[in-house]
Amino acid sequence: MKRTTEKNLMVFSGRAHPELAEEVASQLGTGLVPMSAYEFANSEIYVRFEESVRGCDAFVIQSHTAPINEWIMEHLIMVDALKRASAKRITVVVPFYGYARQDKKHRGREPISARLMADMFKTAGADRLIAVDLHTSQIQGFFDGPVDHLMALPILAEHVKQRYGHEQLAVVSPDAGRIKVAEQWSSRLGGVPLAFIHKTRDISRPNEMVANRVVGQVEGRICVLVDDMIDTGGTIVKATEALLADGAAGVVIAATHAILSDPAVDRLKNCSASEVIVTNTLPIPPERQFDKLTVLSIAPLLSRAIREVFEDGSVTSMFDGHA
């Protein structure tokens, strides 16, 4: 018996950030597959898909927001359910990859949790991984399979260009480690000057740093301060103060992931930056939104990447060959 099978794209979403998944599915011209999900009395998670998934090309979207361990576990269970229901290929779509900051050992007897995450998804049955702005690019190598590392830079940079393109700009990295990303920003904004903040961090105290000095010429310029995530906001606010103290005309903060753990909202509200630009890789509830916060949608980027993967196209072509 011979039969030509048709490829069947199906999009699934966990409960962490359903609004983003719905937007992605809508742009793909499909809907989310209905799913039953609930907790047992002892807080164990149960999921079941309400439609047959046999032979499908499955894309499972879940952003690892707080409570992060709960949503990661749900994500893993969804992948396992798809594998056992005979999905043909399972692609894990992680707008924000949990534990990405634990990508190496700073001291003895520490875990490398970002690698453990990749191993768990592989064991659960994932064939492929799509992520947005991983904390460090080498995390791609932790997953034993294809990884599509998407960049929010085109979306963020386009907004900055439209609003501040007529100003004298400088792109600033909050530390020396993100200079490469700052170079890509500079290129997108027409080759504007680069600077970075020389900082020190006490590895025994998370979320704390000291901005020592600004390296580069920022005087009289609007500084675009770029980072991958804003957690408690301490790093980015101290960098903003250092730039203004060095003569910057103003500061615009641009980051992909708005984690916004306490006291980030208060810090950003009260800091001297004129605008804080983020994407919706993580849900931002109304009580965490404020006047100078601009939230851009990452859905067009995710939907295009999913389409390229499904149609065996090129994800790299989305970023002019730089992804």
N, C-alpha and C positions, 0 to 999 in steps of 0.2 A: 504494500500500500504506500503510495506517495502522496504527500500533501504539502503545499507551500503554506507555512504558518505566517500570520501577520503579526507584526510587533504591536504590543498593547501597552501604552504608557498609563500608569496609575500613580496618583499622588496621594500620599498619606501624611497625616499630621498628628503629632502628640498634642497634649493639652497645655504646653508651656506658652506658646505664642500662636494660637490658631489664626489670628487676624493676618499675620504675615503669610502663612501657608495658604489661606483663602485667596489672598491677592496674587500669589504666585500661580495657583491653580487657575484662577480667572484669566491671567495673561497667557496661560498655555491653552486656553479654550476648553478646559475641563473642570471637573469639580473634585472635591476631596472625597476619598472613599469613606463611607460611613463606618464608624467604629464604636464599639462599646468599651468603656474604660471606667474602672472604679477601684476603690481600695477595700480590702477585707477589713474586718474589725481590728486585726493586728497590724494594719497599714501596708500589707503586701498589695502589690499592684496587679490588676487583671486587665488584659486587653483581648478583644476579639474583633476581627474584621467582618462586616456584615455582607460582603460580596466575595465571590470566588476570585482568587488572585493567581490561580494556576497559570504558569507560563508568561506572566506579565513582567514588564520592565518597571520595577518599583522604585519610587523616590520617596524616602521617608524623612520628612522635615521636622526637626525639633531643635530649638535654641536652648542652650543650657543656662537658664536663668535661675534665680533663687526661688524655691529651695533646690539648689543645683543637683544634689545627689538623687533626689526624687525623680527629676526630669531625665537625668542620664539613665537611671534604671528603667524608666518607662520606655525610653528610646531603644535600649538594648532588648527589652522584652518584645517590642514591636518588630524589630529585625528578626528575632528568633521565631515569632509567630509567622512571619512571611516566609522564612526559610522552610519551616515545617509544613507550610501550605503550598509549597512547590512554586514559589515565584522564580522566574527564570534568572533575573539579575536584580540585586538589591543595592541601591545607591543611598548611602547615608548623607543627608544634606544638613550640615551643621553651620548655620549662620554665625553662631558663637560657640567655639570649641572649648568645653570646660577643662580646667586644669592645665591650660596651655602655658601658664607662667612657670609651672614646675617641669621645665624641659631639660634641666641638667642639675647636677649636684653642686651646690655651693659649699657644702660641708659634708663631713663623713656621716654615714648612717641616715642619709636622707633618701626619699624615694624619687624616681623620675616618673611622676604620675601621668604626664602627657603621653608617655610611651605605653603605660598600662591602659590608658583609655583606648588607644589605637588597637592594642591587643584584644581588648574586650569586644570591640566592634567586629574585629575579624573573627573571633571565636563565635560570636552571636550569629554570624552568617553574612556580613557585609562584603560585597565584591568591590565596591568603589566608594570614595569619600569626596564630598564637595564641601569646602569650608571657605569662609570669608576672613581675610586678614588675620591669619594665624599670628600669635605673638612672636614667633620666630619661624623662618621658612624651613628650618631643618626638621620640624615636626612632620613635614610631608614624608620624610624617610622612615618615620616610626610605623606607618601603616603598610602592611605587606600587600600592596595592590595599587591601582591607579588613584592618584589624588589630584583633584582640580582645585588649585589655590586661587580663589577669586580676589580681586582687589576693589575696594570701594573708592579708590582714588579718583577714577574718572567722574563719578557722581559728585563727590565732595569738591573736586577741583573745578568742575563746571559751575557749581554754585558760587564758589569764591571768585571765579573769573567774571561772572555776570555782575556780582555785587561790588567787587573791589578792583576789577581789572584796570580801571582808570587811575588807580592810586600807585604810589611808589611802594612796592611790596618787597618783603624778604620772607623766605621760608625758614622756619626755625624748628630744629629737632630738640625735644626735651632732654635728650642724652646722646652721647656719641654713638651708641649702638644702633640708632635709627637713621643715621646719615644717608644710607642708601635709599630709604623711602623718601627722605627729604629731597634727594637729588631728582627722583622721579617727579615729585611735586614741582620742583623748580623748572624742570623741562616742560611740564604741562602748562605752567604759567608764563612761558616765554623766556626762560632762562634768568629768572630773578635771583638775586644773591642768596647765599646760604649762611646760616649760623647755627650754632648748637649751644646748649647749656651744659657747662661742665658741672657735674653733680657728684655727690658721694651718698652712698646708701649704707645703712647698718643692716647687714643680712640677718641679724638676730631680731630685728624689729620690722615686721611687714608694713607696707604702705607708708613708710616714712623716708624722707630724703632731704638733703640740704642742697639748694641751688647755689653753687659757689660763684660762678661768673659766666658772663656771656662771651663766647668765642665767635667773632665775626662782627661785621658792621651792620648795626640795626638803627642807628640814629636817624630820626626823621622819617622812618618807614613804618608802614602798617605791617606788623609781623603776623604771619600765618603760622601758628604753633600747631604742629601736626603730631598725632600719636595714634596708637592702635585702639586704646581703650581709656576710659575715665572710670576709675573705681571709686576711691574716696575723694578724689579731686585734689589731694595734697600736692602731688608732683606738678600738675599742670598750673595750679594757682601760684605756687612759688616761682615757677618759670615765668609766668605772666608778670609778677612783681619785679623779677630780675630784669626783664626786658624793658619795662617802663622806667626802671631806675637807671638803665643804660641809655635812655634817650629815645626809645621807640615812640612813634606818634600814636600808636594804638596796637591792640592785640586782638586777633580773631583766632579762636580755638577750633580745630577741626579734628574729630576722632571718629572711628568707625563704630566702636562698641560703647554704648552708654550704660555701664553697669550701675553707676550712681548709688553706691552704698552710702549709708550715713557716715559723715555729714556732707556728702558731695553737693547736694542741692543748695544748701546754705552757703557753702564756700563759693560755688560758681555764681550764685545770685549776687553775692556781695563782692565778688572780685572785680577788677577793673577791665576785664575783657569786654569788648563791645558786642560780641556774638559767640555763641557756642553751637557749632554745627556738628550733628551726629547723624547716624542712620538708625533704622528701626530693626537692626539685627536682634536686638533684645526689646521686650515690651517695656514701654515707659508709661506707667499709669498716670492719670491726670494730676494726682497730688505731687508727682515728681517733675512736672513740667513747669516752666517759668518763662517770663517774658523774652529773655534773650536767647532762649533755646530754639534752634531750628532743627526739625527732624525730617530727614530725607528718606525716601523709600528705597530699600535694597531689592525689592521684588523684581524690577525689570532685569537686574543683573542675574538673579537666581533663575528666573524663568528662561532667560536666554541660554544660560549655561546648561540647564536641564534639557532644553531643546537640542542643543549641540551634541550633548552626550547621547540622547535618545536617537538622533539622526546620524550618529557616527561622524559628526562634524568636528570642527576645531574650536576648543575653548580658548586656546592661545590667541587665535585671531581676534578675540574680543578685546585684547589688550595690546594690539599692534605688535604681537610677537614677543611681549615681555613677560607673560605669565609663566 
